[in-house]
């Protein structure tokens, strides 16, 4: 089945200079035809590789792996809409502005504007959910897809039990009507962010102070906190509608699933089996760490990704 119509590539880019976190990369602000602005860090040479972060991180989460990846790939690491220094567009009652479909369209448009009509993609956490939707909606654009520490969104909601609701309580807290979670987190954003990261990362020191400070800089923005809640609200509503409509479809691109053996996803799901229900060609394995493989096991992550992408 053909995907959705690819976005026009009429983005304009502003060069912001060298990245302070990703050595050898330049920061770009890409403004899309619909006015959404996406922050991207670009570096390296070779086949194009798109990196999509999760919550509560930004593109800075890839800082430990891009040095090796840029030797073999043209790497584009972006901030998803609503996160980091990308736009936080207004959202309506259906939360469609933060659907994974809308987020995927942003990223395909950025890659097209950079000259990459077909590319590989890696997504961690929320970025993995965007990559899953991208592989369904734009199969002609995605060559291969690697997903880090997620099971499919619809599967996780359908199998919700006490263990999952306890471990991933924010899936149910952040979806509450505005402004309840926004105001509660706003009372002490640093405490919420620190508690969230420390609860998921099982390798002490993996998120070093400078990286945490950068995540906190973004989290201190009320617009970011609202956008993050909208992302989760979309996941519990319109994203599930899109998934239901695609129940009989499968990702045709080769799919790599890797996850933290000490984390919630690995503990509660047969990760490969969940993805074999959604994709035709699935491989992968667990790492000896928590949720954020690229920060906890960067060398191992690079080796797995380069072997998969070839």
N, C-alpha and C positions, 0 to 999 in steps of 0.2 A: 504494500500500500504506500502511495506517495505521501510525503510529509506535508506540512503546511507550506504556504508560499514563503520563500526566503525573504528576509528583510532587504530593503534597498541598502546599498553600501555607502550612502551619502553622508557619512560621518565626517566631522572636522576634528582635527587633533591639535591640542596645544602641548608643546614640549615643555615640561616643568623642570628638566634637568636630571642629574643623577639621583638614583634612589638612595636614601640614607640607610636602608636595611638590606637591599638586594644588590650586592656588589656587582658592578658591570652592567646594571640595568638602568634604563631611563624611564622616568615617570611621564605618562601621557594622560591627558584628559580628553576623552573622546566624546563629543556631543553628537548624539544621534538625531535623525530627522524629526523625531517626535519631541525633542528637547531634553531627553534623559541624558545625563552625563555619567560616563563610566570611567573611573580611575583605573589605569592599567600600568603595569611595569613590564617592559619589553627588553629582552636581551638574548644573545646567542645566535647561532646559525644552524640551519638544517631544517628538517621537516617541522611544521608548526605543531606546538603542543600548548593547549589551554589549561590553566590551573585555576580551579574554583574552590574558594575557601568555605568554611562553615561558620556556625555561630558558637562562640562570640568573637571569632577572629576576623581578620582582614587578609588581604593578599600577603601580608607580612608573615603569615604562618608558614610560607614556603621558603623562608630565608635560609634554612639549613640544607635544602635539597637543590636549589636552583643553580648553585655553582657547578655542580656536576652535570645537571641536566642541560645547561646552556652549551656544554661542549659538544652535544649531539643534536640539540633541537633549537629552533627558534621558540623561545618560551614567552608566553603571554600570561601573566598573573594579574587577575583583575579583582576589584571590589564589586561584589554583587550590588545591584540597586538596593538602597536602604542601608548599606553597610559601609564602613570606612569613609572614604572621601567621594563616593559615588552619590548621585542624586537620591533624594528621598521624596519621590512623587506622592501627590495626594492619592488617597485610596477611598473608594466608595464602600457601600454596605456589603457588596459581594466580595470585597478584598481582592478583586481581579488584578489590581495594579501590582500585587505582590504574589501572584500565582507563579508557579514554576514555569509555566508557559511564557509569561511575560519576561521573566528573568532569562529564560533560555533565548528568547528573541533578541534581547539586548546583546548577549554574548556572541551570537551568530553574526549580528550586525557589526559588532566591533571587529571580529575576525575577518569578515568580508572586506571591511574598509581598510584593514591592514594588508589585504592581498591574499588572504587564506580562505579559499572557498571550501576546502576540505581539510580536516585537521583531527588530531587525537585530543582527547579531553580527560582530565583527572578531576574528580570532585570529592571533596571531603565533607561529611556531615551535610549541611544544607546545600552546599555546592554539589554534592553527589546526587541530591534529589533534582537539582536543576539539570545536571548532566543526564540523568535518566529520562527526564521529559524531553531534553534536547535530542537524544538518540531516537525517541519515538516521533517527534514532530519534524525533525530535520535529518532524516537518515542519510540523505545525499551529502550532508555536511560533515557527519561524524564518521571517521574511519574506525576508531577503536575507543573504548571508554573504560576507565578504571575508577572504581568507587571505593572510597575509604571509610570503613566502619559504619556502614548503614545496611539495614534491610529495607525492602520497599515500604514506602509510607503507608499505603493501603493495608499491607500485611501487618504492620506494627499496630495500626489502629484496630484492625479486625481481631487481633489476638491479645488485645489489652487485658491485663490481669493486675492483681495487686502488686506483683513484683515489678512489672514494667511501670505502672503508674507511680510507684514509690521511687524507683531509680531515675525516671525521666519525668519528674513532677512538672517541669516547666512546659512540657507539651500540653498540659491541661491548665496551667496557671496563665501562660502568656496568651492563650486564646480567649480568656475572659473579656467581656466587653470593655472597650476604652471608657474611661481612663484608669480603670482599676489597677492592672499590672503596671502600667506606665508610672503612676503616682507612687505605688509601693516600692518599685525599684528605684525611683528617683529620690527616695528618702536616703538611700545610701548605695549608689551605684557601684562603688569600689568593693563593698562587702559582698554584694550579689555577684559581681564578676569574679572576685577571688574565690568565693565559695563554689561557683559553677565550674571554673577551670580546675581547682584543686580536687573536686569530686570526680572529674573525668580523667585527668592525667594521672597515670600510675607510676611515672618516672620522676622522682623529685628533681627539681631544677630544670626540667625540660622547657618550661616557659620562663626564660630568664627575665630579670627585672626590666630591662629595656623594652622587650617585647610586650610584657604585661602593661607597661606604662603607655605604649602605643595603642593597645587594645582599649585601655581605660580612657585615653584621650577621645577616642571615638564614642565609647559608651557613655561618656559624660554629656553628650549632646542629646537633649530630649527628643530631637527629630529622629535620631538613630534608634533610640529605645522604642519609640512608637513604630518605626518601620519594622523593627525586629518582631514586635508583637503582631504586626500585620502579616509578616511572613508566616508566622505560626498559625494565625487565624486563617490565612489562605490554605495552608496545608490541611486544616481540619474541615474545610468547606469546599471551595472551588477546585482545589487540587484533587480531592477525592472524587468530585464529579468528573473531572477529566480522566482520572484513572478508571472509573467505572465505565466510561464510554469506550475506553481502550482495553477492556478486560480480555478480549480475544487477540490482541496484538502482542507481538514480541519484539524486543530489541534485536535487530539483525546484525549489528556490529559486534565483533568479539568483545566480551565483557570480562574484566578482571575485578574480582571482589577480594579486598584484603581488609583485615580487621584486627582489633586488639583483643587478644585472648583473655586479658584481665578486665575487659570492659563489659558493659551491659549487653551490647548487641551479640557478642560472642557467647555470653552466658545464657541468653534467653532464646536464641534462634539458631537453627541450622542455616548459617548464612548462605552457603552455596545453594542449598535446596530452595531457599526463598527466591534467589535470583534465577534459578533454572525454571521457575514458574513465570518469569518475566522476560527471559532472553534465550536465544537459541544456542549461543556458544559461551559457556561460563567456565571460568577457572579461578583459582585463588587459594588463599590460606590465611591462617592466623599468625600474628606476630606476638611476641612475648612483651606486651605493653598494654597501655590503656587506649583511650579513644583517639588520641592525636598522633598517629604513626609518624607523620612527617616531622614532628618536633621531638618525639620520644625515641624513634629508631630511624634517623634520617638516612644513614648509609644503607641500611637494609631496604628502606623504601625506595631509594634510588636504584638499587640493584634489581628489585622486583619490577619497577616501572620500565627500566631500560630493557630488561629481558622480554617484557610483554610487548612493548612498542617496537622493539627490534632495531 
